[in-house]
Amino acid sequence: MRTLAIIPARGGSKRLPGKNIRSLHGKPLIQWSIDFARSIQWFDAIEVSTDSREIQQCCNSVGQAVERFRPEDLAKDEASSVDVVLDVLRWKESQGEYFDLIALLQPTTPVRHRSHWDDALDLLKDGGNDAVIGVGPVQTHPHLVFKWDEAQALVPWDKNRPLALRAQDLEPAVSVNGSLYLIRTSALKKERSFMPPLTAGILMSEPLDNLDIDTEFDWLVAEQAIRYFHKQQ
């Protein structure tokens, strides 16, 4: 199976301007995803989708050529990752290159482990799944979440939750962590989603696996976490 790895990197981040080319622990944030993609031998091609000349220059400087800019309508906040990926896929197919699998690597999750991706590939090879995504333990269990309104009344999000809760009695719960998306090209085209009906999860319990940088606070946490865990190695 041929796999196309796509790294989406829009230049217009509002909450953390310039994040994709900002240095994280010694190298631009986007380079973390580029370096990882290069470490996966079964990735047949790697493409960065961007609208930014600065990001293009940054990628070129680390040896990842950016041959085209994404269309202007895909550079807006409203553009989805699915639209961006399908745009790259159509462009590759127009050049006579076809792929069975799509791997999406979001730059905002810089730390990844190869074993998780190999496990994801195995889950697709067995034929029972159309997609695999990375998940991590939830920070707040669904049974402890409430709806919020102007009256400040606490209404349980899950109306069927037990009345008496102890932490040890809570069922395991996970959430999408954004670090791994692997999907069959046919399923992505049909469902226009990275989570089609037949989707499996890869559990990532390590803190670094679940880093997701979207704000300045997230960035500070990531810097400290990466620095701490590197010292332990």
C-alpha positions, -999 to 999 in steps of 0.1 A, spaced: 0 0 0 13 34 -10 11 61 17 11 99 12 20 119 43 6 154 45 17 182 69 -8 211 69 7 244 79 -13 275 74 5 308 79 -24 328 95 -26 315 130 -43 340 152 -39 326 187 -2 318 182 11 338 153 41 323 134 39 291 155 49 267 126 83 284 121 89 293 158 117 274 174 107 247 198 136 231 217 161 240 190 142 236 158 111 251 140 79 235 151 71 222 116 105 205 114 94 181 142 67 167 119 90 167 89 118 148 107 93 123 120 77 117 86 111 111 71 117 84 98 88 63 86 101 41 58 66 32 46 57 68 38 61 69 0 58 107 -3 57 137 20 40 170 12 36 202 32 5 222 24 9 259 31 -1 293 20 29 310 35 62 319 18 79 320 52 68 285 60 79 274 24 113 289 30 116 272 64 107 238 49 131 244 20 159 252 45 155 218 62 154 199 29 116 195 25 107 212 -8 73 229 -10 65 229 -47 31 247 -46 10 269 -24 -25 258 -14 -54 276 -31 -64 309 -15 -98 296 -3 -81 269 17 -60 295 35 -89 308 55 -101 298 90 -131 280 76 -110 256 56 -111 220 70 -82 196 72 -102 173 49 -104 199 22 -67 207 25 -58 170 22 -81 163 -7 -66 193 -25 -31 178 -21 -44 144 -32 -60 158 -63 -28 176 -72 -7 144 -68 -32 124 -88 -30 150 -116 7 142 -118 -1 105 -121 7 96 -84 -19 75 -66 -20 65 -29 -39 39 -9 -34 56 25 -32 91 37 -13 101 69 -21 134 84 6 150 106 -5 181 124 25 203 133 9 212 166 16 178 180 54 177 177 63 145 196 54 111 180 66 76 183 71 53 153 57 23 171 23 39 173 22 44 135 34 9 128 6 -4 150 -18 18 131 -7 4 98 -12 -31 111 -48 -23 121 -54 -12 85 -37 -41 69 -60 -66 87 -89 -52 66 -112 -45 95 -107 -8 97 -108 22 73 -90 46 96 -69 48 128 -65 78 150 -45 86 181 -62 90 214 -51 98 250 -67 97 284 -92 124 290 -82 153 314 -118 155 326 -141 124 326 -174 129 307 -193 120 339 -178 151 355 -187 175 328 -217 198 330 -237 221 307 -233 258 314 -259 285 309 -266 320 321 -285 308 351 -253 290 363 -273 258 369 -252 227 366 -268 202 343 -249 169 338 -238 165 302 -246 128 305 -280 125 320 -275 88 327 -245 92 348 -244 75 382 -255 98 411 -226 88 433 -191 88 417 -158 76 429 -127 81 406 -120 43 408 -155 35 395 -153 56 364 -151 37 331 -120 44 310 -125 74 287 -103 87 259 -103 117 235 -87 124 202 -52 139 208 -44 150 172 -11 133 168 -20 104 145 -44 102 116 -41 73 91 -69 66 67 -77 47 35 -79 72 6 -111 56 -6 -127 61 29 -116 98 31 -131 105 -4 -163 88 5 -169 100 40 -150 133 39 -139 127 75 -108 113 92 -132 93 115 -153 71 92 -176 44 108 -148 18 109 -122 38 129 -99 23 155 -79 41 181 -42 39 192 -39 47 229 -11 70 238 -6 73 276 27 92 277 24 129 284 47 139 254 25 119 231 -5 141 240 11 175 236 -11 198 215 1 233 209 -26 259 202 -19 287 227 11 304 243 4 284 275 5 252 255 38 263 240 53 269 275 41 236 287 55 218 256 89 235 260 92 225 297 79 190 291 103 182 262 132 197 281 124 176 312 120 143 294 151 148 273 171 152 305 158 119 318 171 100 287 
